[in-house]
Amino acid sequence: MRLYMTAGSPYARIVRVEAIELGLADRIEEVPATLRDPNSAVLAVSPLGRVPCLVTDDGIAISDTRSIAEYLDRLHVGPRFVPNGGPDLWQERAFEALAMGFLDGCIFYGRELGRPADTRSPAIFDGEVARAKRCLDHFETIAASIPQTATMGPVTLASALAYYDRHDTGDDWRTGRPALAAWHAAMMARPSFAATAPAPKA
Ligand SMILES: N[C@@H](CCC(=O)N[C@@H](CS)C(=O)NCC(=O)O)C(=O)O
């Protein structure tokens, strides 16, 4: 299998962490791609040009993090990475959706941050920052009950927070959110997160 990715993509990181946690990493060749580039390697396999994009051994190009996560999950025997049953299924799915929505919002404002200040849309930027802060406050209130497990929801939130660390708005999200900070530190200590950490920003 080939996984088109960038080292900095928090979405790609979710499935890269999963691959390590499930013992599948040696079956996956990581192919670095560029973004928003007409010459990007990923455009040879997907017109979307987004990462992650997994090309299966059957030649199917899957360009959606959750679908890739499910695909990889079915390649192994053992505890599920993507919960698909059990009494807590909808709680887990609801949490996962919040974590993914938080990540989507962070990407939105991270993109705005990357634009020259005088071309940013204050309404979009401020709205996304407000959304992120509401989510962070919510995650702080439930941090004690978020499992520190290699499963879809927790890995998504941990990857999103690591992205937030690199594209923050100038204020430290850990201030006033000690439970979430401790939870995140525990997740980041997993070898799978250490192995997928992007290079520090110059
Ligand atoms: N909903 C997609 C989002 C993937 C995504 O937006 N990836 C970013 C990199 S972090 C990307 O490829 N951006 C380039 C673009 O949108 O053209 C998923 O879950 O995989």
The ligand as an SDF file (V2000), in Angstrom:
LIG
                    3D

 20 19  0  0  0  0  0  0  0  0999 V2000
  -11.6750   15.6980    5.1810 N   0  0  0  0  0  0  0  0  0  0  0  0
  -10.3620   15.3110    4.7300 C   0  0  0  0  0  0  0  0  0  0  0  0
   -9.4170   16.4980    4.9830 C   0  0  0  0  0  0  0  0  0  0  0  0
   -7.9960   16.2610    4.4690 C   0  0  0  0  0  0  0  0  0  0  0  0
   -7.2690   17.5880    4.2990 C   0  0  0  0  0  0  0  0  0  0  0  0
   -7.8810   18.6760    4.2430 O   0  0  0  0  0  0  0  0  0  0  0  0
   -5.9370   17.5050    4.2240 N   0  0  0  0  0  0  0  0  0  0  0  0
   -5.1660   18.6990    4.0030 C   0  0  0  0  0  0  0  0  0  0  0  0
   -3.7670   18.5410    4.6000 C   0  0  0  0  0  0  0  0  0  0  0  0
   -3.8090   18.6860    6.3790 S   0  0  0  0  0  0  0  0  0  0  0  0
   -4.9540   18.8940    2.5090 C   0  0  0  0  0  0  0  0  0  0  0  0
   -4.7210   17.9390    1.7980 O   0  0  0  0  0  0  0  0  0  0  0  0
   -5.0150   20.1480    2.0510 N   0  0  0  0  0  0  0  0  0  0  0  0
   -4.7600   20.4960    0.6790 C   0  0  0  0  0  0  0  0  0  0  0  0
   -5.9740   20.9730   -0.0540 C   0  0  0  0  0  0  0  0  0  0  0  0
   -7.0560   21.1130    0.5690 O   0  0  0  0  0  0  0  0  0  0  0  0
   -5.8530   21.2240   -1.2430 O   0  0  0  0  0  0  0  0  0  0  0  0
   -9.9210   14.0410    5.4550 C   0  0  0  0  0  0  0  0  0  0  0  0
  -10.5430   13.7150    6.4770 O   0  0  0  0  0  0  0  0  0  0  0  0
   -9.0080   13.3470    5.0120 O   0  0  0  0  0  0  0  0  0  0  0  0
  1  2  1  0
  2  3  1  0
  2 18  1  0
  3  4  1  0
  4  5  1  0
  5  6  2  0
  5  7  1  0
  7  8  1  0
  8  9  1  0
  8 11  1  0
  9 10  1  0
 11 12  2  0
 11 13  1  0
 13 14  1  0
 14 15  1  0
 15 16  2  0
 15 17  1  0
 18 19  2  0
 18 20  1  0
M  END
$$$$
